[in-house]
Amino acid sequence: MAFGISTIFKKKVSEEKVAELFVNIIFNAVDQGFGEVAELLNNDVNLVSKARIDPEDQDDFLL
């Protein structure tokens, strides 16, 4: 019975769809978390020089 259920839920996904999903997840993570990362770096007292990262300027980070 378990074999029948597992075959119902198996779904082949193309490499292109997986790559698209991966990229979208990365973009979403950067959009939601970059401000916090920038704040942590800007306030880190252990850095040799003070970081000046704009929390709204995440485009360069994506490259």
C-alpha positions in Angstrom: 0.0 0.0 0.0 2.8 2.4 0.8 4.3 2.0 -2.7 1.0 3.1 -4.3 0.8 6.2 -2.1 4.4 7.2 -2.8 3.9 6.9 -6.5 0.9 9.2 -6.4 2.9 11.9 -4.8 6.1 11.6 -6.9 6.4 14.4 -9.3 9.2 14.9 -11.8 10.5 18.4 -11.8 12.7 19.7 -14.6 16.2 21.1 -13.8 15.0 24.4 -15.1 12.2 24.6 -12.6 14.5 23.6 -9.8 17.0 26.3 -10.8 14.2 28.9 -11.0 12.9 27.9 -7.6 16.4 28.1 -6.1 17.0 31.6 -7.5 13.7 32.8 -6.3 14.3 31.5 -2.8 17.7 33.2 -2.7 16.2 36.5 -3.9 13.4 36.3 -1.3 15.9 35.6 1.5 18.0 38.6 0.5 15.0 40.8 0.3 13.8 39.8 3.7 17.2 39.6 5.5 19.6 42.0 4.0 18.6 44.9 6.2 19.4 42.9 9.3 22.7 41.8 7.9 23.6 45.3 7.0 22.7 46.5 10.5 24.8 43.8 12.1 27.9 44.7 10.0 27.4 48.4 10.5 27.3 48.0 14.3 30.1 45.4 14.5 32.9 46.9 16.8 35.4 44.2 15.8 35.8 45.4 12.2 39.0 47.3 11.4 37.1 50.1 9.8 33.4 51.0 10.2 31.1 49.4 7.6 28.9 51.8 5.7 26.3 49.5 4.2 23.0 50.9 3.2 20.3 48.5 4.3 18.3 49.4 1.2 21.1 48.7 -1.2 20.9 45.0 -1.6 21.4 44.9 -5.4 25.2 44.8 -5.2 25.0 41.9 -2.6 23.0 39.8 -5.1 25.9 40.0 -7.6 
